[in-house]
Amino acid sequence: MKKHKGAACLIFLAAVLAILIFMPYLWAFLLKKFMTVTEDNYFFATVLVTLPELVIFTGILALRKRLTVLTRNGRGIINTLLAGGFMLTFSIILLMANVMGLSPDRKPLPAMQILWFLLSMILSAGLREELVFRGIMQNTLREYFGWGTKKGVYLSVFISGAVFGLTHLVNIQSGVTVAGAVSQAIGAAGMGFYMGAIYARGGSLWALVILHSFEDIAALAGSGIFGVSTITQAISNGAGIPSRLVTFALYTALTLFLLRNDKLQECYDAFDIRKKKQQSP
């Protein structure tokens, strides 16, 4: 029985990942029949491509009777954000560094382009990825390995985080250099661990959406707000693999710190495990 349950879990998560990875290409192909995607409307096109995916993933939650993922407050948005205090602080510093490092005569892009950039970061990077990797994948894995167990907490966080990192390798298909994609994947895996730990501790998916969106906005502000480069160029020319390995190690250490033994009860409380032993909240 356990073997069949594991196979069903694996097939379900593989299907969700297939939708996440391949559906954008289908929507982009269809979109090209109605408009020509350029640097000026790239983020607008990204929003259009993302909206159908959000409907699909929300539908998956509804079919599995897991819409509480979107409404659960856990230990509260504020407490969840506080658990991610390092990421929030780092994003603020990163945003300031990216903006202050620009030439004084560099002007912002038109307001509508900036608006579409912000919306694309919130909907595509923030909501879509958190919905899939924390809302669906991490919760599914934790349900499989045991909601009220240390094993369930750790395996769900580290497996979903590792897969989150690996999926960034598909950016090679979009023109990102192999070195740039590998570097991004390493950093994303570490960040995936950390965000998974934040979610496990706080239980509020919306806090993760805020943290993730803000981090991506800060990292890509030069491209999305000032037009310094394209997103592909920004990723290709980002931090090298050695720097990303340091980031990976730091995020992994923070993950273990958040999930230390004396804080595991908070991981259970955030999902009402004391009331619903071994059940999906």
Disulfide bonds with the S-S distance in Angstrom:
none
